Amino acid sequence: MKGMRYGVPIGAGYLAVSFALGIMIRKQVGFSALAAALTSALAVASAGEYAGFTVIAANAPYVEMVIAMLVINARYLLMSTALSQKLPEKMAFFHRFFVAHFVTDEIFGVASSDLIPEGKLNPFVIYGMGAVAVPCWAIGTGIGVLAGNILPADIARALSVCLYGMFIAIIIPPAKRNKVIAAFIAIAFLCSYGASVLPYLSALSEGTRIIILTVALSLIAALLFPVKDEEDAASPEKEVTAK
């Protein structure tokens, strides 16, 4: 019940965002409402689903879709690793498996917050959040597809822009806190446009361009501006060396 209470605001947000995703799916891919809802229920990944449906719309091979999903959803590996520190040591494997399935940005944010003390994460809290949030995500996607079938084409195209509002909401807060992130977001915009018009690169599918840009820019940022561990940054030896 505690997890379901935490999941209510998450599910409300998911309904709005997934509705816009469903509009995009209907417009670019042509999935039925049931197929789109089932995909959202099993994938549970906003940016990953957007990339996956983009690859489908481009008629790209399955290998390209797998690589795109691994790259774009790689953050969940880090989230699951961090979340494992809150799990009891003797938790059964099947619980760990299903907890990992329900890890999203928002559920991870609640699960890793001060609401849940270290080593005290009951898997049923995650299940409670997922029981509310995931159906909202799936239902919103299906409703978006249905709305795309009913609404006039101009309105459907206008509503599909709402999905980009989600991505803006994701990138603006960290960009305001970190100038490096803000700079690389701007660079990513320019590189994405350049890749769509430059010779050779423009001939590649959109999914392949997404993979190349994501890996390349992330690698450059990690090499030039590595994120320091909090303990290292706060240690006396580091402070003395810096001085």
Buried (B, 14 or more C-beta within 10 A) or exposed (E): EEBBEBBEEBBEBBBBBBBBBBBBBBBBBEBBBEBBBBBBBEBBBBBBBBBBBBBBBBEBEEEBBEBBBEBBBEBBEEBBEEBBEBBEEEBEEEBBEEBBBBBBBBBBEBBBEEEBEEEEBBBBBBBBBBBBBBBBBBBBBBBBBBBBEEBEEEEBBEBBEBBEEBEEEEBEEEBEEEEEBBEBBEBBEEBBEEBEEEEEBEEBBBBBBBBBBBEEBBEEBEEEEEEEEEEEEEEEEBEEEEE
